[in-house]
C-alpha cells in the first residue's frame, strides 16, 4: 500500500504542477503546429509557376505558361485531363485549408476553406501528368537552379529530377524557348532588351558549369540517414555547384532504405565525383556501382568495406570506365576476387595504392597479374588475410619497383621461402616502410634477405612473429643500413642481448626504438663495449615488458646519450635506481617522459627529472605511479617552465599540491589530469580557477572528493576549458527531472528515491539541446511514468497479499 500511496502522490503532484503551469493536462503541448512550406503535390500548373518561379524569372514562367495550353489541348482516344482547353484557369488546391492565388498580376494570398468548383472531376492537377511528361518538362528547364527548386515539391519530382542525366538536358529547346520568351517580352514591354537578356542567360549558364564544378563538396551519410531519397536530394541540390566531390556512406543494421537507385541518382547528378566510400552497405550491388562507374569517370578513390552484394562485375566496370583511379580499398567483400585485380592492372594506368583485406577469392593469380601489370606505378600495398602463397611475394619482390610502403598481415599460407625470395628479388629498392604482422613464415633468414634487398628501408615493424630470434633482428639491422625506426611487438624470442645488438649494429642512423609485450626481455648481466654507443637514438619506448628492470635501463642509459623522448609504460620492476642513470645521461634534454604504470617510482626520480630537464620538458605522464606525492608537484612547479601537459592520475597528490601548481608563475599548463586522485577535494576550487587561465583540458574523473556543486562552478568559470567529469547515473535522472528547480520534485526525490542532486554529465545538459517546452514535457512524462510504475508495483504486491490470504483461509 505504501507504493500505491507514493505513486498516487507522484501523479497528484504532477497534475498540480500541470494546472499551475497552465497547460491544462496537455502533456504534449510543446508540439504545436508549426507553419510549414505549402505542399505542391496537388496543384495545377499555373500554381506551380507562381510558387516555384520568382517574379524576376520570367524565362521559366513563360516555359510553363507555354507548356500548359499545349498539354491541356492534347486529346487521345480516352481524353486527357479535361476536354475543354479553355478550362485551364487557376483552380484551388485540394485540402481543408489552402492558399488561394488570384492571377495573374497581384499574388494575393488568403486562407480560405475548401471551395468546390462546378466540375471537380475536371480540376487539372500537375500530379495527373505521367512521369514521361514531367520528365520532358524538367529536362527542358534551362538552368540547374530551376531544377533544384522543383525538387522541393515532392518525392516524386525529386526522383524524376535525379533520373535526368547531364547529356539529356535539351539545350537547343531551351534556346528556342528563350528566343520565344524574349520576343514575348518585347511585345509586352518596350523597354525590354532581348539581346542583353539572351547574353546574360548564356553567360550565367557557362559560368555555372565552369566555375562551380571546380569545387569539391563532401558528404558523409551514416545509419538511417543513408537513403535513396537523401542521395537523390544531394545529387539534385549540388548539381548547380558542380556536384559532389567526395561521398562516404557508413551503413549499419538500420540502413535499409538505400539501394542501387540512390547510387544511380548520384551517378547522374555528380559526374565530378572523385572519392566514394561504402562501408557496411549490404543493399547496394553491382547495378549501383556500375552506374557510378559509367557516370562518374573522374573517380580517383574507391573504398568498399563489408559490401556482400558487390562482385567482380562492378569492379571490372569501375576499372574500365575510371582511368584516373589512384586508390582502391576492398575489405571483407566475399565476391571480389582475382578478376577484379586483373582488370585494375590492365585498365588503370594511374593506380598508386591498393588495399585488400579478408577477401577469400583473392589469390596468387590476381596478385601476380596486378603487380606484373602495375608494379611500376604501385607505391603502396596493404595485403591482409588473403589466401596467397610464396608465389605472390615472389612477384611483389620482382615487379614492385615503385613500392615505397608495404604491409603484410595475416598471410598464413606464406612460408619462409616466400619472404626470402621477396628479399632476393631486387625489386624493392625504393621500399621505405615495411610492416609484417601475424605471418608465421617470417624467419631470421627471410629478415636478413629483406634487409639486404631494401637498401632505402627506414621504418620497419614486426609483430607476432614466433620464429624470429636475436640473430635475425641483429642481421636485419646490420643489412638495412638506412633503418631509422624499429618496432618489435610480441616477438617473445628476442632478449636484451638482441636489443643491445640492434643498437650496436644500426650504423648510427636508428632514431626510434619501440619494444612492446616482449616476454623474452629479462635483465641479464653482460659487458658492453664502449665503442657501441648509439648516439643517434632519440626516442625509446618500452611497453608492458615485465622482465625489463633496473639492470637493462642502466645499460640503456650508458648506450643512449641523446634521448629526448622516453616512454616506459607498465614496467612494474623498475625503481629509482634503474631510472636515474637513464634520465641523467641525455645531453640535449628530455622533452617527453611517460612513466605510467611504474608503481615503484618515488618523488626522487621526478625531482631529478624536473631539475635536470625542466627547461626542455614539455610532457610528463605519471599516471598510476602510486609513490608520487606533493613533493613531485613542488619540484615541477619550481623547475619546469615549458611544461604543457601533466598527468598525475591515481597519484597521492592533495589540495596542497594543486595549490603549488597554481602559484607557480612560470608554469603555463594546458592539459592537467587529476583523474582518480581521491585526496583532491573542493578546497582545490580556487587553485583550479587560477590554473584555468591557461588550461584547455582538465580531467577530474573519479575524483570523489569534488562535489557536483564544485563541478558546476568550474563549468561556469572555466568556460574555455574542456572538462572531463563523469557522475553517477542517478544524477542524470535528477538532472532530467529537476530541470525547473521545482521544490516539489526536490522533496519527492530526496524523500522517496534518495538521489543526490547533480545537473552535470560531462559538462552537458539536456536543456541546452532540446527546446524548453519539449524539455518540460519530457520531465513530466518521466514523472508520470515513475508514478504509474510505483503504483502498479504496489497494486500487484497488494493483489498477491490478498490472494495469499484467501488461499490460506481455504479449508484443507
N, C-alpha and C positions, 0 to 999 in steps of 0.2 A: 504493500500500500504506500510505502514511502516513495517508491519510484513513480507511482501514479501521481502522487501529490507534487513531486518535483517536476514531472513532465507537464502537468496542468499549470503549475506555476510559471514554467518557462513560456508556455503558449500564452498565458494571460499577460505576462509582461510584454510579449511580442505584440499582442493585439493592442495593449495600451499605448505602446510606442508608435504603432501604426496610426492610431487615432490622433495622438498628439501631433505627429508629423504631418497630418492632413492628407494621408494617402488613401484613407477610407478603404483599407484592406486590399488595395491594389498592389499586390506583391510585384507585379511586372510593370509598374508604372514608368520605369526607366525606358522601356522600349516603346517610345512614342512613334507616331507616324512621322517619318522624315520625308520631306518633299524630294522626289527623285526625278530623274530625267524621263521625259514622256516616252512611252513605248510606241514604236512606229510599226508594230507588227501588222496592224490592220488599218492602214490609212491609204488614201488614194494617191495617185502620182503627183497631183498638184500640191498636196500637203507635204509630200516628201521633198519637193522642190523648195517649199517655203521653209522647211525645217533644216535641211542639210546644206542649203546654199545661202550664203550671205547676200546682202543687198548688193555688195560690190562685185560679187562673182556673177556677172551677167552671162558669161560664157556657158557655165554649167546649167544656169536657169533656162537658157534657150535650148540646150540639148534636150532637157526633159520636156520642155514645152513643145518641142518639135516631135518628140517620140510619142507623147500621149495621144494626140489625134490619130497618128498612124496605127498605134496599137488598137485604139478603140474602133477604128474603121475596118479592122480586119474581120473578115467573115468566112467561115468554113461551113462544112456540112452540118455541124452541130451548133454553129454560132460561137461567138467568143465574147465573154464577159457581159456585154449588153448589146442590144440590136441597134439602138439609135446612137450614132456617134455624138449627136448634139447634147446627149445627157452626160457628157464628161465634165460637167460643172463640179465645183468642190462639194464633197459630201462630208458628213460628220463621221468621226471615228466611232467604232463600237465601244461601249463601256458605260458604266454608270455615270461617271463624271469625266468629261473630256474637255480638251482645249479646242475651242472653235475659232477658226480663222476666217476673216472676211476679206476675200480677194477683191481686186488684185493690188490696189495701191497702198492701202493702210492695213498693217498687220495687227488689228486689234485682237486682244486675247481676253476672253471672259470664261468664267466657269459656268457651265450650263448643264442641266440634266440631260438624260438621253432623249434625243429627238428622232422621231420616226419619220422617214421620208414617205413619199407617195408609194414608191415601189421599192421596198428594202431589198428585195431579191436582186435588183439591178444595180445595187451600190457597187461601184468599181473599187476594188481593193488591190493594192500592189501585191498582196500575198496570193492573189488569183493567178498571177503570171507564173508560168512554169520556169523551172531553173534555166532552161535553154534561153529563154527570152531575157531573164535577168542577167545571164552571163553575157549576152550580146550588148546589153546596156552598159554593164560595168566595164567591159573591155574597150568601149568607145569613150570612156572618160579620159580626157587628155592628160590629167595630172595625177600624181600619186596622192596629193593632199585630199582630192575629192574621194578617191577610193578609201582612204583611211577614215574619212568622216562617215562614209556609208557603212563601214564595218561595225559602227556602234549601234546600228539599227536592231539587229537580231543575230542569233547564232547562224541562221540560215544564210543571211547575207554575208556574214563573216567567212563561213566555209566556202561560199561561192567565190568570194574575192580572193581567198587564199588558193583557189584552184586555177587562177589565171597566171600563166607564165609571162615573162617579160616580152618574149617574142610574139605573144598573142595579142598584145595591145595594138589596136588599129590606129596607127599614126596618120595614115592617109585619110581615113574617115574623120579623124579629129581635125585635120587641117581643112577638110571640106566644110565640116560643121562650123569651124571657126570663121571661114570666109562668109558663110551664111549669117552668122551672128553679127559680123562686122557690118554687112550690108543692112541688116535689120536695124542695127544701132544708128546707122547713118540716116535712115529714113525717120526713125523715131526722134533723133536728137541731132540737130545740125552742127552742134558744137563738138560732136564726137570725131576722133581722128582714127580712121581704120588702120592706116599703116603703122602708126605708133602702137596701137593695140596689138596688132599681129606680131610685131617685132618683140614687144615686151613679153608676150607669152612664150615665144620661141626661145628667148634668152633665158627665161626662168626655167624652162624645161631642161635646156642644156646645162645650166648652172646646177640644177638639182642632180643631174647624172654625174657631172664631172667632179663637183666639189664634195657632195655628201658621201659618195662611195669611197672616198679616201679615208674616212673614219673607220674605226674598228670598235664596234659595240660588242658587249659581252653580257651574257645572261646565264644564270645558273638556276635550275629548277630542281627542287627536292621533294620527294614523297608525294603527297596529294596534289601539289602544285603542278606536277608534270602531267598535263592532259593534252589531248588533241586540240581542244578549243583554245587553250592558252598558247600553244605553239602557233596556231593559226593567227591569233591576235598579235603575237610578237612578229610574225612574218609580215603581216599587212602593215602594222604600225611602224616598223623600222624600214620599210621599203623606200620611203621618201628620203631616208638618211643613209642610204647605201646598203641596208640590210645588216644582219648580224655578222660579226667577225669571229666570235667565239661562242659556242653553245655547249653547256655542260648539263647533263641530266643525271641526277642521282636518285635512283628509284629505291623502293623498299616494298614491304608487303602491302602498303596502301596504294601503290602505283598500279592502278587497274584501268584507268581511262586513257592510257597512252598506247597508241597503235601505230601502224605504218602510215596512217593518214596524217598524223602530226608531222612526221619527218618529210612527207611529200609536200606539205604546206611550206615547210622551211626550205626545201629544195627549190620551190618556185619563187618565193619571195626573198631569199637570201643567197643570190648567186655568188656573192663575195665571201661566203663562209670559209674560214681558214682553219679553224680548230673545232673538232667535235669529240665530246666525251660522253659515253654511255656506260653507266655503272649500275649493275643490278637491275636491268630492264629486260624482263622476260617476255614482254608482249610485243616487242619490236623484232621484226625478222628481216629476211633478205630483201623483201619488196621495198621497205622503207629506206634501208641503207643503200640499195641500188638507185633509188630516186635521188638521194643525196649525191651519189657519185655522178649521176647524169646532170643534175642541175648545178652542183657546186664544184666546178672543175678547178677552182683555186684552192682546194683543200690541201693543207700542208701538214696537219697533225690530226691523228685519229687515235682514240683511246677506247677500247672495248673491254669491259670487265664484267664477268658473270652475265653474259648475254647468250642464253642457251639456244635461242631461235635463229641466231645468225650463223651462217655456214660459209663454206668456201665460195659459193656462188656470189655472195655480196662482196667479199673481199677481192675476188677477181675483178668485179665491176669497178670497185674503187681503184684498184691498181691500173686498170686500163684507161679510166677516164680522168684520173687525177695525176698528171705527170709531175706536178710540183710537190708531191708528197715527200715530207722530210722525216717525220717521226711516226712510228707505228707501235702501239702497245696493245697486246692481246693477252688477257688474263682469264683463266677459267672459262674458256669458250670451248665446249666439248666438240663442236663440229667444225672447227677451223684447224686445218692441218697443212700438209705438205704442198697441196695445190696452191694455197694462198701465198706461201713463201716463194714458190716458183714464179708466180705472177708478179710479185713485188720485185724480185730480182730482174725480171725481164722488162717490165714496163715503167719502173720508177727510177729514172736516172739520177735523181737528186736525193735518194734515201740516205739519211745520215744516222738515224737511231732506230734500233729495233729492240723491243722488249717482249719476251714470250714467257708466260708463267702458267704452269699447270694446264697445258694443252695436250691432251692424251694422243691426239692424232698427229702431232708434230714429231717427226723422226729424222733419221740421218739424211734421207733424200731431200727433204725440204731445206735443212740447214746447209747441206752441200750445194744445192742449187742456188740458194740465196747468196752465199759468200763467194761462190765461184763467179757469179754474175755481178754482184755489187760490192765485193770485198774491197775494191779500190776506192770506194766512196763512203762506206760504212765507218763511222768513227766511234759509235757507242753501241754496245750489245749487252743485254741482260737476259741470260738463259737460266730459268728456274723451274725445277720439277718436270723436266722433259724426258721422254724415252729415247734418248740419244746415247750413242756409244763412242768408242775411241775414234771412229771414223770422222765424226763431226768435229772433234777437237783437232784432228789432224788437218782437216780442211781449213779451219779457222787459223791455225798456225801457219799455213802455207799461203792463203789468199788474203788474210787480214792485214794488208799493207798499210791501210789508213786507220787502223784501230788505235784509239787512244784510251778508251775506258771499257773494260771488260769485267763482267760479273758472272760467276758460275756458282749456282746454288742448287743443292739437292739433286745432283746428277749421279744417281746411284748405279747406273749401268756403265759408267766410265771407270776404267781401271788405271793402273799405274802407267801402262803403255800409252794411254791417251794423252796424259799430261806431259810425258816425256817427249812424245812426237810433236806436240804443240810447241814445246820449247825449242826443239831441234828444227822446226820448220823454217826458221829465219824469216818469218813474215811479220812478226810483231816488233819490228824495230822502233815504231813510233808509240808503242804502248807506254802510257804514263800512270795508269791506275788499274790495279788488278785486285779483285775480291773473290775469294774462294771460301765457300761455307758448305758444311754438311756433305762433302764429297769424300767418300771413304777411299777412293783410289789415289789420293794425294800421298806421296811418299817423299823421302829425302832425295831420291834420285830425280823425281819429277820436279821438285822445287829447284834443285840445282840447275836443271836444264832450262827452266823458265827464266831463272836469273841470268843465265848466260845469253839466252835468246832475246832478252828485253833490256838492252843497254840504257834506255831512257826511262826505265821504270822508277817512279818517285814515290808512289803510295801503294802499299801492299797490306791486305787484311786477310788473315787466316782464321777460320772459325770452325770448331768441331771437327778437327782432323786428328784421329786417334793414332795414325801411323807416323806422324811427323815427330822427330826427336831433336835433341840438341844439335846433333851433327847436321841435320837437314837445314835448320834455320841459320846456322853459322855459315855453311857453304852458300846458302842463298844470299845472305848479307854480303859475303865476300864477292860473289859474282855480280850482284846488282850494285854496281859502283855508284849509281846516281840516286840510290834509295834515300828518301828524306823522312818518310813516315812509315812506321811499322806497328801493326796492331795484331795481337795474338789473344784469342778468346777461346776458352775451353780446349786448349791444347795441353792435355794433362801430362804428356811425356817430356815436356820442357821443364828444366830445372834452373836453379840460379846459375849454374855453370854455363848453360846455354845463353842466358840473358847477358852475362858479362862477356861471353864470346861474341855476341852480336855487337855490343858496344865497342869491343876491341877490333872488330873486323869491318866496321861500317865505312871506313875510309875517310872519316872526318866530315861526312855530309848528313848524317842522321840528325834530324831536328826534333822528332817526336816519337816517343815510345809508349805504348799502352798495353798493359797486361791485365786481363780480366778473367776471373773464375778459373785460374790455372792452379789446380790442386797439387801439381808437382813442384811448385815453388816452395822450398823449405830452406831454412837457414843452414848453411854449411860453412866450415872454416877452411879456406884455401887462400893461398897468396896471390896477389895481383901485381904484375909488373908495373913499374911507374910509367913506362912509355905507352901504356894502353889507355891513357886518358881520352875521354870523349868530350872534347871541348865544344863540339857543335850542337850537342843536345840542349834544347831549350824547354821542352815540355816532357814531364814524366807523370804517368797516370797508372796507378795500381789499384784495382778494384776487387774486393772480395777474394783475396788470396790468403787464406787463413794461415798458411805456413810461413808467410813472409813476416820477418820480425826485425829486431834491432840490429842483428849482425848484417843482414842484407842491406838495410838502409844506410848503415855506416859505410859499407863498401861503395854504395852508390854515391854517397856524399864525397868520397875521395876521388871517384872517377868523373863525376859530372859537376864541373865547377862553374858552368854558365847557365844554370837553370833560371827560368823566370816564371814557369807555371808548374806547380806541384799539386797533384791530386791523389790523395791517399784515402780511399773510402773503404770502410768495413774492415780495417786491419786491427783487430782486437788485440793482437800480440805486440803491437808497437807501443813503446813507452817514451818518456822524455830522453832517456839515454840513447836511444836509436835515432830519434828525430833531430836532436840538436846538432850532430855533425852534418846532417843534410842541409839544414837551414843556415848553418854558419858559413859554408863554403861558397855559395853563389856570390860572384863578384859584381854582377850587373844589378842585383836587387830583385827580389821576388815581387811579382805583380799580382798573381792569383794563387791563393792557397786554399785547398779544400781538404779538411781533416774530418769530415763527417763520419761518425761511427767508430772513431778511435777512442774507445771508452777509457783507456788507461792514461791519457794525456792530462796534464795539470796546468795550472796557471803559469808555471815556469817557462814552458816552451812558447806560450802565447806572448809572454813578456819579452822573450828573446826575439821572436819574430817582429814584434812591434818596434823594439829598439834598433834592430839591425836594418829592417826594411820598411820602416814607417814612411819614408819619403817616396817609396815606389809602390807600396801595397795598395791595390785598388779593390780587391775582392777577398773576403775572408769568411769561410764557412766552417763553423764549429758545431754543427748540428749533432745532437745526441752524444756530445762529449760531456759526460756527467761530472767530470772533475773540474770543469770551468766554472769560476765564481766571479765575484765583483772585481777581484784583483786584475783579471784579464781585461775587463772593461776599462779599468783605470789606466792600464798601460796603453790600450788602444786610444783612449781619449787624449792621452798626453803626447803620443808619438806619431800617430797616423794622421797625416794632413791631407792625403788624397784619397782616402778610403771612401768608396761609393756604395758598396754592398756589404752588409754584415748580417750573418745568420747565427744566432745563439739559441736556436730552438732546442727545447728539452734540456737546457743547461740550468745550473743552480744560481742564476742571477736573480737579484731582487730589485725593489724600487730604488735602492741607493745606486745600484749600477746604472740603471736607466737615467737617473739624475746626473751621474757623472758624464754620460754621453751628451746629455742636453746642455751641460755647462761648458763643454769643450768648444772654444771659439773657432779653432782652425778646422774642426770637423764639419763636413757637409755631406751627411749620409743621404742617399737617395732611396735605398731599399733597406728596411730593417725587419727582421723576422724574430719574433718572441714566442712563436708557437710552442705550446706545451710548457711554458715557464709558469709553473703553479705558484711561485713566490712573488710574481708581479701582480699588484693589486690596483685598486682605484687610486691609490696615492701617486701613481705614475701619470695621472691625467695631465698635470701641469708640465711635466717633462716631455710627454709625448706631443703636447701642443707646441712646445719650443722646437722639438725636432721636426715638426710638421712644416716648418718654414722651407725646408729643402726636400722633404720626403715626397716621393711619388708612389711608394708602395709600403704598406705596413701590414704585417701578418700577426694577428693575435688570436689565432685559433687555439682552442683548448686551454685558454688562459682562464681558469675557473675563478681566479681572484678578481677579475674585471667584470663588473656588473653590466647589465644591459643599459642602465641609465648612463654609465660612463661611455659605453659604445655609441649611444645616441649623440652624446655631446661631442665625441670625436668625429662622428659623421658630419655634424654641423660645422665644426671648427676646421677640420682638415678636408675641406670640400674638393681640393685639387689632388688629394692623395687617394689611391685605391686601397680600400680597407678590406682585409680578409677576416671575417668573423662568422663562425658557424654557431647558431643557437640550437636549442632543443626543439623537437617537433611540436610539443605543446605550445611553445612560444609563437610558432607560426599561426596556430589556430587562434591564439589570443590576439595576435596582430590582425587577423582577419575579422574577428568578431567585435573587438573594441575599437573599431575604426573611428567612431564618433565620440569616444571617451565618455560613453554613457555610464552614469553611476549605477544604473540598474544592472547592466551587463557585468560591470566590475564586481558588484556584490554577488551576483549569481555564480560567476566563475570562481571567485575566491572562496565562496562558502561551500559549494557543492562539488566543484571539479578540482579545485586546488592548483590551478595552473599559475605559474609565475609570470607576471606581465612583462612582455617584451615585444617591441614592434620592429625589430631589425632582423633581417636574414640576409647576410652578405651585403648589407648596405642597401637593400632593395625593399620597397613597399609596394603592395598590390595597388594601393590607392593612387600611386604615381603612374600606373599603367592603364587602368580602366577608368572610364568616366565616373564622376562622383555618384550619380544616381544609380548606375549599374552596381557600383561598389556597395551602396546601401542595400540594394536588393539582394545581393549575394550574402551579406551579413544576416539579413532577416530570414532568408531561405535556410541558412545554416542553423539559425536558432530554432526555426520551425522543425527542421529535421531532428535536431537534438531532443526537442521536447516530445515529438511523436515517438522517437526511438525509446527514450526513457520511460514514457508512459506505456508503450507496448510491452516492454520488458516487465514492468510492474504488473500489468494485467495478466500476462502469461504466468508469472510467478503466483499470482493470486488464484488463477484458474487451476494451476497444479495443486496448490494447497487445498482448495475446495474439493477437488477430485480425490485427493488422498484421504481427506476426512470422510468423504462419502463412502469410499471403498472400505475404510476401516470400520465404519458403522454397520456394514452389512453383516448379517449372521453367517457364521461359518458353516 
